[in-house]
Amino acid sequence: MWNYSTEYDVIVVGGGHAGCEAAHAAAKMGARTLLLTMNLDSIAKMSCNPSIGGTAKGHLVREIDALGGIMGKMADRSSIHFRMLNASKGPAVRSPRVQVDKHLYSQEMKQTLEKIPNLEIKQGTATFLVSKDQKCIGISTLEGVTYLGKCIVITTGTFLEGKIFMGHTTFTGGRLGDMSSVGLSASLVEAGLTLGRLKTGTPARIHKRSIDFSTLEEQEGEEGFFSFDEKEKKCEPRSCHITYTTEETKKIIQENLQKSALFSGLIRGVGPRYCPSIEDKIVRFAHRDRHQIFLEPEGIHTDEYYLNGLSTSLPLEVQVKFIRSIPGLENAEIMRPAYAIEYDWVTSGQLLATLETKKVQGLFLAGQINGTTGYEEAAGQGLVAGINAALQAMKRPPCFFHRSESYLGVMIDDLITKEIDEPYRLFTSRAEHRLLLRQDNADLRLRPLGFQLGMISQAQMDKVQDKRQKIQAEKKRLSTLYVSLEGKSIPLFQLICRPDYNYEKMIREFPLLMIDYGKEINEQIETELKYAGYISRQEKDIVKLENLEKVCVPKSFSYKDVLGLRNEAKEKLSRFSPPTLGSASRISGITPADLSILLVALQKKHKENIL
Ligand code: FAD
């Protein structure tokens, strides 16, 4: 083993979606960073769908961008089809989503990372965690090199002891075409971590020329961007198309169920319930006569189409049969088969709110390895882990993300307080205060934190302060202006709250009174006025909850010594070691009575420490 000469502040293992964001954040904050990944040609590769965003995931991408991360910018540059999902619903659930040119996305990410001064990128496969006295100090590779670092962020995705399934055919792999990561799991177990198995699946990709588009419903994209800063697109837009499974599809799948790796019991790992395979859907929703399928182009430099909604672990010959039973796909030519993958993950209860492991100091985990699924969830965790690894390496205090401030906070809190029994993905319903955590105000919520961390420039900060100031001033101004309508004098701020009015209509009807600040600011003013009552109620709820969040639980606190605390509560609290009483309240099975007892014990401990 050869010891590499440089000692890094932060070493990120894995150049997927979590790894790229972690490496970028750590380096941008001034930490000397190494991104070590198995294959430099697959940086930020999209293992599954060629798209970024979607319900709640789009919120995460906007938050990452607001904090100075890169996923949103890369998605904009490579975007070929943008849509604001739930546009007709309330502002809390509107979420941007883009189809991207997946090769361009990876290429843009690699080029962007290559230009970051503090960041070195190297090809290598990590096999062994080097640690001393429960603190990690480096990572050794298959190629015979040891890299030393103060903090290590592991983001190995679906690769740890990855096993691929296509019907009864199985082989090892991190995803189709990539080798699995062997050895690192054992090293993590040796360091004291507990691992489990999860699974996920992906559909087939077919050739564009084999699709009969004439019978399909077309869905065009819209204008829109993720990033609050640059507005750059490098690709021409492309449409998506919609089709449906048929009775024949159902029959073929039902007849071949025993050939599915999932149904024959070959796969032990648990898969995502909300993103089921087609065989799963046919069995669970047997009464449904059809399922919607989106045909999504994988880019402008390829003819591959992704069949969204048809993920399966059935063998290739059955895939060909059932895909050809779908209108428009009668002559489908499969270029890449669908498959399922099973992999190791680090089970719940082993992480702190910084995504550092409780057992090994300086070891951070982010992405699929923590039991999540999705590029955006991975990138969000990468950002949090990268920031905190850099802070620790530079001996600065940690940064916590709170549920009341961001979806990032919601996700991290869920990961550290909940028992995960299937791959975790974000939904808007997971957030208690979703009217405050809108995708459109992510910059107003999070830019100040990004600035404090050194991820956001003075110019970006000035821009958001100016925006905030304009919104506040305009809301005030609209409360002082009146118009005469239906024989009554009505203040403009009240008129905008009516369901039949919006900012655009107000500009049209009262051009001398209204000021057009542009879509972004106009929308904020309108939303803040229309939903003022709900927003202020949610803000009051947060203040109440903050009292619980303010009560910190010391890391070394011994729950087993708390008199009167139920054994189940002792076991759960010891396992998850929540950082605050607020986090403790969200652990399933913890009752208000447990919290009262805990509060008294913490107050007693606090007094003892003072005396
Ligand atoms: P990845 O993107 O997997 O990146 C891991 C990186 O680590 C890779 O670059 C790899 O080369 C590198 N690496 C691994 N081991 C080592 C090592 N030992 N040393 C150095 N480098 C290493 N998501 C969804 O949201 N919906 C889905 O339906 C879905 N289906 C999927 C189906 C399949 C078959 C697969 C493979 C993935 C699917 N995903 C799906 C998951 C999605 O790909 C991941 O959630 C996301 O990519 C996770 O990001 P990550 O950064 O954690 O890991």
Boltz pocket constraint, residues with backbone or C-beta under 6 A from the ligand:
constraints:
  - pocket:
      binder: B
      contacts: [[A, 13], [A, 14], [A, 15], [A, 16], [A, 17], [A, 18], [A, 19], [A, 36], [A, 37], [A, 38], [A, 39], [A, 42], [A, 43], [A, 44], [A, 45], [A, 46], [A, 47], [A, 48], [A, 49], [A, 124], [A, 125], [A, 126], [A, 127], [A, 155], [A, 156], [A, 157], [A, 158], [A, 159], [A, 160], [A, 174], [A, 175], [A, 176], [A, 181], [A, 182], [A, 184], [A, 200], [A, 201], [A, 202], [A, 275], [A, 311], [A, 339], [A, 340], [A, 341], [A, 366], [A, 367], [A, 368], [A, 369], [A, 372], [A, 373], [A, 374], [A, 375], [A, 378], [A, 379]]
      max_distance: 6.0
